[in-house]
Amino acid sequence: MVIEFLTFMIPAAERAHWMEVEERTWSRFLERQPGFVRKRLWVEAGDDDHVHAVIEWESMEHWHSIPDGELAAVDADMGEWMRAGTCRTFEVLRDC
């Protein structure tokens, strides 16, 4: 299993609306992708302005098989709520 760990700067005052748009666009898109397992959104205690998207994939191949054009289209669907994020990748060694 592979974890896609994205971090976005989303001011706390805008978070609820951003999450509504993100749910309609990215969450629905990801749910239709082969190899997608689940996605969770986290906020670190004491840091209300950063949202972390933790996305689980069956494999790196599944994750990277999504065509760039489709990813760009979903970003475009976010409209004014599109935010560039940073991405880190983790491999799950054990799940207890």
Secondary structure as UniProt FT lines:
FT   STRAND          2..9
FT   HELIX           12..14
FT   HELIX           15..22
FT   HELIX           23..27
FT   HELIX           28..31
FT   TURN            34..35
FT   STRAND          36..43
FT   TURN            45..46
FT   TURN            48..49
FT   STRAND          50..57
FT   HELIX           60..64
FT   HELIX           68..77
FT   HELIX           79..81
FT   STRAND          85..91
//
